[in-house]
Amino acid sequence: MDAAVLKKVALFEGLTQGQLAKVAQIGHFRAYPAGAFLFREGETGQEMFVIAEGKVRISKSVPGIGEEALAILEPGQYFGEMAVIEDSPRSADAIAHVSCSVWVIARSQLD
């Protein structure tokens, strides 16, 4: 993972170059086909994501209406960061809007 990309993540913006390099070493690459769920609302989160390629849709399911897209994220953007900070369920779904690849940082590795 590129430490320069991590520097743009608000959670890591105060880290030194050496610390960013350490975080970059624990990230691993994962690919998803279009329409695949990266996670679902209500699940316990243990990972955060930084988009390398493609797009990810953040959405909520609204009873009686269906899916409501909250955001479409692009390369360089990140999401799911609250999962590495606190133990709370996911507040929305993350779905591969198109096929995408992401860098995944696990809470257990970050600790």
C-alpha positions in Angstrom: 0.0 0.0 0.0 1.2 3.5 -0.8 1.9 5.6 2.3 1.2 8.8 0.3 -2.4 7.6 -0.1 -2.7 7.0 3.6 -1.6 10.6 4.3 -4.9 11.8 2.8 -6.9 9.7 5.2 -8.1 12.0 8.1 -7.5 9.3 10.6 -3.8 9.1 9.7 -3.0 12.7 8.8 -1.1 13.4 12.0 1.3 10.4 11.5 4.9 10.7 10.6 6.3 9.2 7.4 7.7 6.3 9.4 4.3 5.6 11.1 2.5 5.9 7.7 5.0 3.3 6.3 4.1 0.9 9.1 0.4 1.3 8.5 1.0 0.8 4.8 2.7 -2.5 5.5 -0.4 -3.9 7.3 -2.9 -3.1 4.5 -3.8 -5.9 2.2 -5.4 -5.8 -1.3 -8.9 -7.1 -2.0 -11.0 -7.0 -5.2 -14.8 -7.1 -5.5 -17.0 -7.6 -8.6 -19.7 -5.0 -9.3 -22.7 -5.4 -7.0 -20.8 -7.3 -4.3 -21.2 -6.2 -0.7 -18.0 -5.1 1.1 -20.1 -5.0 4.3 -23.7 -4.7 5.4 -25.5 -2.3 7.7 -25.7 -3.7 11.2 -22.6 -6.0 10.9 -19.8 -5.6 13.4 -16.9 -3.9 11.7 -13.3 -4.9 12.1 -11.8 -3.2 8.9 -11.5 0.1 7.1 -11.1 0.5 3.4 -9.2 2.8 1.0 -10.3 2.6 -2.6 -7.5 1.8 -5.1 -9.6 1.4 -8.3 -13.3 1.5 -9.2 -16.2 3.0 -7.2 -18.0 2.0 -3.9 -21.6 3.0 -3.1 -22.5 3.7 0.5 -26.2 3.2 1.0 -29.0 2.5 3.5 -32.1 0.3 3.0 -35.2 2.4 3.6 -38.3 0.3 4.5 -41.0 0.5 1.9 -38.7 2.4 -0.5 -35.6 0.3 -1.0 -31.9 1.4 -1.3 -31.0 5.0 -0.8 -27.5 5.9 -2.0 -25.7 8.2 0.4 -22.4 8.5 -1.5 -20.4 7.1 -4.4 -16.8 7.0 -3.4 -13.9 7.0 -5.8 -10.2 6.0 -5.8 -8.2 7.6 -2.9 -11.3 7.9 -0.7 -11.8 5.8 2.4 -14.7 4.5 4.4 -15.4 2.2 7.4 -12.9 4.0 9.5 -15.1 4.0 12.6 -14.7 0.2 12.8 -11.0 0.6 13.7 -11.8 3.2 16.4 -14.9 1.8 18.2 -17.0 -1.3 18.6 -20.2 -0.2 16.9 -22.2 -1.8 14.1 -21.9 -0.6 10.5 -24.2 2.3 9.9 -24.7 1.6 6.2 -24.0 -0.9 3.4 -20.9 -0.6 1.2 -21.4 -2.1 -2.2 -19.1 -2.3 -5.2 -20.7 0.2 -7.6 -18.5 -1.1 -10.4 -15.8 -3.7 -10.0 -13.3 -2.3 -7.5 -10.2 -3.0 -5.6 -9.5 -1.7 -2.1 -6.8 -1.7 0.5 -8.1 -3.2 3.7 -6.7 -2.2 7.1 -7.8 -4.5 10.0 -8.4 -3.2 13.4 -6.4 -6.0 15.0 -3.4 -5.1 12.9 -3.7 -1.4 13.6 -3.9 -1.9 17.3 
